[in-house]
Amino acid sequence: MSGPETTPEQVAAEIAKKSGSSFYWAMRLLPRYKRSAMYAIYAFCREVDDIADGDGEIELKKSQLEEWRDRIEHLYAGHPDHPITCALQGPVTQFDLQKNDFAAVIDGMLTDAVPSLRIKNLDELTVYCDRVACAVGRLCVRVFEIDTKIGLELSKSLGHALQLTNILRDVAEDAERSHIYLPADMLGEHGVDTGDILSFDTREGVAAVCGELAKLTSDYYGEAGRLIRRCDKSQVRPALIMKNVYEKLFKRVTDRGWVDLNEPVSLSKFEKSALVVKSAFFP
């Protein structure tokens, strides 16, 4: 006798749980109906991100990501055909999740899926961050059910802050796989070619660009904090947790500085757990 079938909601929850992300524990603090929606959104993002970061050939990655675009179309047409889009079906209606935001995430993954990437300027970097981070935020704030205007502003400021933190932390690691997210025009102003950012001779120019982006990132964190304080804390706990965890990571990145970009930067599990607890249960 076979056991009960796994539901789409259970599939999404298991993907979120296996991720080991601090965001999983943030999501667990939400009421059950919101938690299930967030698991489904996270599972979608995890699936497409794994494709973009995988070892497959570029054409295979593009094909797999376009399959997800088709699945989102099927979802919004009322006949989802994958466990994750089945898990998303209820939340799409309940929280009015926008198809354009799912499409934007896929577009961002297509940008990342290429063997070699060069970001031309700050405008292009802004678009990239919007697709891979802010679009996810726009889906999340709808589930949080906060004021629409504040929600859109929060998804923008926090999304940019988080993604820029990742970029500044991983400059060397990304460069080694030929992905340069530091804008080429900013590097050029400091005499740095995008193919030479790890050279000893260019470290001052790279440091100057990183410093400029770090100032922008700090401003985004400040704005996100101000917006969160305008919300009911019980509604935005996951956003507060992500802000506090990543802002701590950002501080560690800036403390490391830009001389030795190969020096790894991270937070321990204990540090993350402490920040989650503090953000969840203390003012």
ChimeraX attribute file (.defattr): number of C-alpha atoms within 10 A of each C-alpha:
attribute: neighborCount
match mode: 1-to-1
recipient: residues
	/A:1	3
	/A:2	4
	/A:3	5
	/A:4	6
	/A:5	7
	/A:6	9
	/A:7	13
	/A:8	18
	/A:9	19
	/A:10	17
	/A:11	17
	/A:12	26
	/A:13	22
	/A:14	13
	/A:15	19
	/A:16	23
	/A:17	17
	/A:18	9
	/A:19	13
	/A:20	11
	/A:21	11
	/A:22	18
	/A:23	19
	/A:24	20
	/A:25	18
	/A:26	21
	/A:27	22
	/A:28	16
	/A:29	15
	/A:30	19
	/A:31	11
	/A:32	11
	/A:33	12
	/A:34	21
	/A:35	19
	/A:36	23
	/A:37	27
	/A:38	26
	/A:39	26
	/A:40	29
	/A:41	25
	/A:42	22
	/A:43	26
	/A:44	23
	/A:45	18
	/A:46	15
	/A:47	14
	/A:48	21
	/A:49	20
	/A:50	13
	/A:51	20
	/A:52	22
	/A:53	13
	/A:54	12
	/A:55	12
	/A:56	12
	/A:57	11
	/A:58	16
	/A:59	11
	/A:60	13
	/A:61	22
	/A:62	20
	/A:63	12
	/A:64	15
	/A:65	22
	/A:66	17
	/A:67	12
	/A:68	20
	/A:69	19
	/A:70	15
	/A:71	19
	/A:72	25
	/A:73	17
	/A:74	15
	/A:75	21
	/A:76	17
	/A:77	9
	/A:78	11
	/A:79	14
	/A:80	19
	/A:81	13
	/A:82	15
	/A:83	18
	/A:84	27
	/A:85	26
	/A:86	20
	/A:87	26
	/A:88	28
	/A:89	21
	/A:90	16
	/A:91	21
	/A:92	20
	/A:93	11
	/A:94	14
	/A:95	17
	/A:96	12
	/A:97	21
	/A:98	15
	/A:99	15
	/A:100	11
	/A:101	19
	/A:102	23
	/A:103	19
	/A:104	21
	/A:105	25
	/A:106	24
	/A:107	18
	/A:108	21
	/A:109	24
	/A:110	20
	/A:111	19
	/A:112	18
	/A:113	26
	/A:114	17
	/A:115	12
	/A:116	13
	/A:117	17
	/A:118	18
	/A:119	19
	/A:120	17
	/A:121	15
	/A:122	16
	/A:123	11
	/A:124	14
	/A:125	18
	/A:126	15
	/A:127	15
	/A:128	23
	/A:129	22
	/A:130	24
	/A:131	23
	/A:132	25
	/A:133	24
	/A:134	29
	/A:135	23
	/A:136	21
	/A:137	25
	/A:138	23
	/A:139	25
	/A:140	23
	/A:141	24
	/A:142	21
	/A:143	25
	/A:144	22
	/A:145	13
	/A:146	16
	/A:147	12
	/A:148	12
	/A:149	8
	/A:150	16
	/A:151	22
	/A:152	18
	/A:153	18
	/A:154	25
	/A:155	24
	/A:156	23
	/A:157	22
	/A:158	28
	/A:159	27
	/A:160	27
	/A:161	28
	/A:162	23
	/A:163	19
	/A:164	26
	/A:165	22
	/A:166	15
	/A:167	18
	/A:168	23
	/A:169	26
	/A:170	20
	/A:171	21
	/A:172	20
	/A:173	15
	/A:174	16
	/A:175	20
	/A:176	11
	/A:177	11
	/A:178	16
	/A:179	21
	/A:180	23
	/A:181	23
	/A:182	25
	/A:183	20
	/A:184	19
	/A:185	17
	/A:186	20
	/A:187	22
	/A:188	14
	/A:189	12
	/A:190	15
	/A:191	13
	/A:192	22
	/A:193	15
	/A:194	23
	/A:195	13
	/A:196	13
	/A:197	21
	/A:198	19
	/A:199	10
	/A:200	11
	/A:201	11
	/A:202	16
	/A:203	18
	/A:204	16
	/A:205	20
	/A:206	29
	/A:207	19
	/A:208	16
	/A:209	22
	/A:210	24
	/A:211	16
	/A:212	12
	/A:213	20
	/A:214	20
	/A:215	11
	/A:216	15
	/A:217	23
	/A:218	17
	/A:219	14
	/A:220	21
	/A:221	23
	/A:222	16
	/A:223	17
	/A:224	24
	/A:225	18
	/A:226	12
	/A:227	17
	/A:228	20
	/A:229	11
	/A:230	11
	/A:231	15
	/A:232	11
	/A:233	15
	/A:234	14
	/A:235	18
	/A:236	22
	/A:237	22
	/A:238	26
	/A:239	26
	/A:240	23
	/A:241	23
	/A:242	20
	/A:243	23
	/A:244	19
	/A:245	22
	/A:246	23
	/A:247	19
	/A:248	16
	/A:249	20
	/A:250	25
	/A:251	14
	/A:252	15
	/A:253	22
	/A:254	17
	/A:255	10
	/A:256	15
	/A:257	16
	/A:258	22
	/A:259	13
	/A:260	13
	/A:261	20
	/A:262	13
	/A:263	13
	/A:264	12
	/A:265	16
	/A:266	14
	/A:267	13
	/A:268	9
	/A:269	11
	/A:270	9
	/A:271	12
	/A:272	21
	/A:273	15
	/A:274	13
	/A:275	20
	/A:276	22
	/A:277	13
	/A:278	13
	/A:279	21
	/A:280	19
	/A:281	9
	/A:282	6
	/A:283	6
